[in-house]
Amino acid sequence: MYKAVEARMPALVCRVRGARRDAGMVTSEYAMGIVAAVAFAVVLYKVVTSGEVSAELQAIVKQALDARM
């Protein structure tokens, strides 16, 4: 039994090492994710601070503050 386990051990260890190596993102993937997140934030900022959207948001906030129960 011991000989059978010892014979299969290198194959099992290689599988574990291979799985561990591919489990996470590499630095370039992190960088691309950050660039995409920043680009999305810039677009969202531009949309929210545009005149029409800003006026609508201000109207919603004013209406909520003026509401009486």
Summary of the structure (lengths in Angstrom):
residues: 69
radius of gyration: 27.6
end to end distance: 78.3
largest distance: 80.9
contacts: 117
relative contact order: 0.05
helix: 84%
strand: 0%
